[in-house]
Amino acid sequence: MRSVGQHFIIDVIVQRNQKHGKDSQIFLGLGAPSPIEYNNHHLLTWHKIEERNITNIDNIQQEIHLNFGKFWKCGFYDWRLVSISEDGKFQPLEIVGKPDPVFPTASTDAYDDYYEQNVEDDVGSIAQGRFIVHARGMRDQSFHEVQIDQQNA
Protein backbone atom coordinates (compact mmCIF):
# COMPACT_ATOMS: atom_id res chain seq x y z
CA MET A 1 0.00 0.00 0.00
CA ARG A 2 1.20 3.45 -0.87
CA SER A 3 -0.06 7.02 -0.54
CA VAL A 4 -0.47 9.76 -3.12
CA GLY A 5 2.84 11.60 -3.40
CA GLN A 6 5.04 8.61 -2.54
CA HIS A 7 7.58 7.44 -5.12
CA PHE A 8 6.35 5.02 -7.79
CA ILE A 9 9.32 2.68 -8.26
CA ILE A 10 9.38 -0.82 -9.73
CA ASP A 11 12.58 -2.79 -9.10
CA VAL A 12 12.55 -6.47 -10.07
CA ILE A 13 14.94 -9.23 -11.17
CA VAL A 14 13.57 -11.21 -14.10
CA GLN A 15 14.63 -14.21 -16.13
CA ARG A 16 16.01 -13.27 -19.54
CA ASN A 17 13.73 -14.55 -22.28
CA GLN A 18 15.82 -17.07 -24.23
CA LYS A 19 13.03 -17.93 -26.71
CA HIS A 20 12.69 -14.45 -28.21
CA GLY A 21 16.39 -13.83 -28.76
CA LYS A 22 18.53 -10.74 -28.36
CA ASP A 23 16.40 -8.51 -30.59
CA SER A 24 13.28 -8.83 -28.45
CA GLN A 25 12.07 -5.72 -26.64
CA ILE A 26 10.73 -5.41 -23.10
CA PHE A 27 7.59 -3.40 -22.36
CA LEU A 28 5.69 -2.57 -19.20
CA GLY A 29 1.90 -2.56 -19.34
CA LEU A 30 0.51 -0.14 -16.76
CA GLY A 31 -3.14 0.09 -15.78
CA ALA A 32 -3.55 3.20 -13.65
CA PRO A 33 -5.94 6.05 -12.87
CA SER A 34 -5.93 8.87 -15.38
CA PRO A 35 -3.49 11.66 -14.42
CA ILE A 36 -6.02 14.23 -15.66
CA GLU A 37 -7.81 15.99 -12.81
CA TYR A 38 -11.53 15.14 -12.48
CA ASN A 39 -11.15 12.24 -14.93
CA ASN A 40 -11.89 8.99 -13.07
CA HIS A 41 -11.17 6.60 -15.95
CA HIS A 42 -8.61 3.81 -15.63
CA LEU A 43 -6.04 3.88 -18.48
CA LEU A 44 -3.86 1.13 -19.93
CA THR A 45 -0.53 2.39 -21.28
CA TRP A 46 2.53 0.59 -22.68
CA HIS A 47 6.06 1.77 -21.90
CA LYS A 48 9.16 0.52 -23.71
CA ILE A 49 11.91 -0.36 -21.26
CA GLU A 50 15.09 1.42 -22.32
CA GLU A 51 18.56 -0.12 -22.03
CA ARG A 52 19.46 2.35 -19.24
CA ASN A 53 16.76 0.72 -17.06
CA ILE A 54 18.13 -2.82 -17.53
CA THR A 55 21.14 -4.22 -15.72
CA ASN A 56 22.40 -7.62 -16.90
CA ILE A 57 23.36 -9.68 -13.89
CA ASP A 58 24.39 -12.76 -15.89
CA ASN A 59 23.24 -14.76 -18.93
CA ILE A 60 19.99 -15.72 -17.19
CA GLN A 61 19.03 -12.72 -15.02
CA GLN A 62 18.28 -9.07 -15.67
CA GLU A 63 17.45 -6.41 -13.12
CA ILE A 64 14.85 -3.87 -14.25
CA HIS A 65 14.56 -0.58 -12.39
CA LEU A 66 11.79 1.91 -13.29
CA ASN A 67 10.94 5.22 -11.69
CA PHE A 68 7.55 6.68 -12.68
CA GLY A 69 7.91 9.69 -10.37
CA LYS A 70 5.22 9.88 -7.70
CA PHE A 71 1.75 8.39 -7.44
CA TRP A 72 -0.65 11.03 -8.75
CA LYS A 73 -4.08 9.72 -7.65
CA CYS A 74 -5.75 7.19 -5.38
CA GLY A 75 -6.56 3.87 -6.99
CA PHE A 76 -5.09 0.63 -8.27
CA TYR A 77 -1.84 0.72 -10.24
CA ASP A 78 -1.41 -2.66 -11.99
CA TRP A 79 1.73 -3.50 -13.96
CA ARG A 80 3.16 -6.41 -15.96
CA LEU A 81 6.47 -6.86 -17.79
CA VAL A 82 6.37 -8.57 -21.20
CA SER A 83 8.87 -9.38 -23.91
CA ILE A 84 7.85 -8.82 -27.53
CA SER A 85 9.67 -10.74 -30.25
CA GLU A 86 10.51 -9.44 -33.72
CA ASP A 87 7.39 -11.14 -35.11
CA GLY A 88 5.14 -9.51 -32.48
CA LYS A 89 4.60 -12.38 -30.04
CA PHE A 90 4.04 -11.44 -26.39
CA GLN A 91 5.73 -13.45 -23.63
CA PRO A 92 5.33 -12.42 -19.98
CA LEU A 93 8.63 -12.20 -18.11
CA GLU A 94 9.15 -14.29 -14.99
CA ILE A 95 10.63 -13.25 -11.65
CA VAL A 96 13.80 -15.13 -10.72
CA GLY A 97 13.13 -17.23 -7.63
CA LYS A 98 10.05 -16.94 -5.48
CA PRO A 99 8.56 -13.55 -4.60
CA ASP A 100 8.36 -12.62 -0.93
CA PRO A 101 4.89 -13.16 0.52
CA VAL A 102 2.87 -9.97 0.71
CA PHE A 103 0.86 -11.05 3.74
CA PRO A 104 1.96 -13.34 6.58
CA THR A 105 0.46 -16.80 6.32
CA ALA A 106 -0.61 -19.01 9.18
CA SER A 107 0.46 -22.62 9.01
CA THR A 108 -2.34 -25.16 9.26
CA ASP A 109 -2.27 -28.89 9.75
CA ALA A 110 -4.75 -29.44 6.91
CA TYR A 111 -3.17 -30.89 3.77
CA ASP A 112 -3.58 -28.69 0.72
CA ASP A 113 -2.46 -30.49 -2.44
CA TYR A 114 -2.58 -27.33 -4.59
CA TYR A 115 -0.45 -25.36 -2.11
CA GLU A 116 2.11 -28.15 -1.81
CA GLN A 117 2.53 -28.33 -5.60
CA ASN A 118 3.16 -24.58 -5.77
CA VAL A 119 5.68 -24.62 -2.93
CA GLU A 120 7.72 -27.35 -4.59
CA ASP A 121 7.61 -25.66 -7.98
CA ASP A 122 10.84 -23.72 -8.61
CA VAL A 123 9.53 -21.74 -11.59
CA GLY A 124 9.23 -18.05 -10.87
CA SER A 125 6.03 -16.04 -10.92
CA ILE A 126 5.01 -13.72 -13.73
CA ALA A 127 6.63 -10.29 -13.33
CA GLN A 128 3.53 -8.31 -12.41
CA GLY A 129 2.13 -6.48 -9.42
CA ARG A 130 -0.38 -4.07 -7.96
CA PHE A 131 0.06 -0.93 -5.91
CA ILE A 132 -2.97 0.16 -3.89
CA VAL A 133 -2.69 3.92 -3.44
CA HIS A 134 -4.60 5.77 -0.72
CA ALA A 135 -5.06 9.47 -0.03
CA ARG A 136 -2.28 11.38 1.67
CA GLY A 137 -2.44 11.18 5.46
CA MET A 138 -4.55 8.00 5.45
CA ARG A 139 -2.10 6.22 7.75
CA ASP A 140 -2.58 8.92 10.37
CA GLN A 141 -6.34 8.29 10.54
CA SER A 142 -8.03 5.93 12.96
CA PHE A 143 -10.98 3.98 11.59
CA HIS A 144 -13.52 2.09 13.67
CA GLU A 145 -16.15 -0.42 12.61
CA VAL A 146 -19.50 0.02 14.32
CA GLN A 147 -21.44 -3.19 14.91
CA ILE A 148 -25.22 -3.00 14.54
CA ASP A 149 -27.17 -5.50 16.64
CA GLN A 150 -30.56 -5.07 14.99
CA GLN A 151 -31.58 -5.08 11.37
CA ASN A 152 -32.84 -1.76 9.98
CA ALA A 153 -31.42 0.07 13.01
C-alpha positions in Angstrom: 0.0 0.0 0.0 1.2 3.5 -0.9 -0.1 7.0 -0.5 -0.5 9.8 -3.1 2.8 11.6 -3.4 5.0 8.6 -2.5 7.6 7.4 -5.1 6.3 5.0 -7.8 9.3 2.7 -8.3 9.4 -0.8 -9.7 12.6 -2.8 -9.1 12.6 -6.5 -10.1 14.9 -9.2 -11.2 13.6 -11.2 -14.1 14.6 -14.2 -16.1 16.0 -13.3 -19.5 13.7 -14.5 -22.3 15.8 -17.1 -24.2 13.0 -17.9 -26.7 12.7 -14.4 -28.2 16.4 -13.8 -28.8 18.5 -10.7 -28.4 16.4 -8.5 -30.6 13.3 -8.8 -28.4 12.1 -5.7 -26.6 10.7 -5.4 -23.1 7.6 -3.4 -22.4 5.7 -2.6 -19.2 1.9 -2.6 -19.3 0.5 -0.1 -16.8 -3.1 0.1 -15.8 -3.6 3.2 -13.7 -5.9 6.0 -12.9 -5.9 8.9 -15.4 -3.5 11.7 -14.4 -6.0 14.2 -15.7 -7.8 16.0 -12.8 -11.5 15.1 -12.5 -11.1 12.2 -14.9 -11.9 9.0 -13.1 -11.2 6.6 -16.0 -8.6 3.8 -15.6 -6.0 3.9 -18.5 -3.9 1.1 -19.9 -0.5 2.4 -21.3 2.5 0.6 -22.7 6.1 1.8 -21.9 9.2 0.5 -23.7 11.9 -0.4 -21.3 15.1 1.4 -22.3 18.6 -0.1 -22.0 19.5 2.4 -19.2 16.8 0.7 -17.1 18.1 -2.8 -17.5 21.1 -4.2 -15.7 22.4 -7.6 -16.9 23.4 -9.7 -13.9 24.4 -12.8 -15.9 23.2 -14.8 -18.9 20.0 -15.7 -17.2 19.0 -12.7 -15.0 18.3 -9.1 -15.7 17.4 -6.4 -13.1 14.9 -3.9 -14.2 14.6 -0.6 -12.4 11.8 1.9 -13.3 10.9 5.2 -11.7 7.6 6.7 -12.7 7.9 9.7 -10.4 5.2 9.9 -7.7 1.7 8.4 -7.4 -0.6 11.0 -8.7 -4.1 9.7 -7.7 -5.8 7.2 -5.4 -6.6 3.9 -7.0 -5.1 0.6 -8.3 -1.8 0.7 -10.2 -1.4 -2.7 -12.0 1.7 -3.5 -14.0 3.2 -6.4 -16.0 6.5 -6.9 -17.8 6.4 -8.6 -21.2 8.9 -9.4 -23.9 7.8 -8.8 -27.5 9.7 -10.7 -30.2 10.5 -9.4 -33.7 7.4 -11.1 -35.1 5.1 -9.5 -32.5 4.6 -12.4 -30.0 4.0 -11.4 -26.4 5.7 -13.4 -23.6 5.3 -12.4 -20.0 8.6 -12.2 -18.1 9.2 -14.3 -15.0 10.6 -13.3 -11.7 13.8 -15.1 -10.7 13.1 -17.2 -7.6 10.1 -16.9 -5.5 8.6 -13.5 -4.6 8.4 -12.6 -0.9 4.9 -13.2 0.5 2.9 -10.0 0.7 0.9 -11.1 3.7 2.0 -13.3 6.6 0.5 -16.8 6.3 -0.6 -19.0 9.2 0.5 -22.6 9.0 -2.3 -25.2 9.3 -2.3 -28.9 9.8 -4.8 -29.4 6.9 -3.2 -30.9 3.8 -3.6 -28.7 0.7 -2.5 -30.5 -2.4 -2.6 -27.3 -4.6 -0.5 -25.4 -2.1 2.1 -28.2 -1.8 2.5 -28.3 -5.6 3.2 -24.6 -5.8 5.7 -24.6 -2.9 7.7 -27.4 -4.6 7.6 -25.7 -8.0 10.8 -23.7 -8.6 9.5 -21.7 -11.6 9.2 -18.0 -10.9 6.0 -16.0 -10.9 5.0 -13.7 -13.7 6.6 -10.3 -13.3 3.5 -8.3 -12.4 2.1 -6.5 -9.4 -0.4 -4.1 -8.0 0.1 -0.9 -5.9 -3.0 0.2 -3.9 -2.7 3.9 -3.4 -4.6 5.8 -0.7 -5.1 9.5 0.0 -2.3 11.4 1.7 -2.4 11.2 5.5 -4.6 8.0 5.5 -2.1 6.2 7.7 -2.6 8.9 10.4 -6.3 8.3 10.5 -8.0 5.9 13.0 -11.0 4.0 11.6 -13.5 2.1 13.7 -16.2 -0.4 12.6 -19.5 0.0 14.3 -21.4 -3.2 14.9 -25.2 -3.0 14.5 -27.2 -5.5 16.6 -30.6 -5.1 15.0 -31.6 -5.1 11.4 -32.8 -1.8 10.0 -31.4 0.1 13.0 
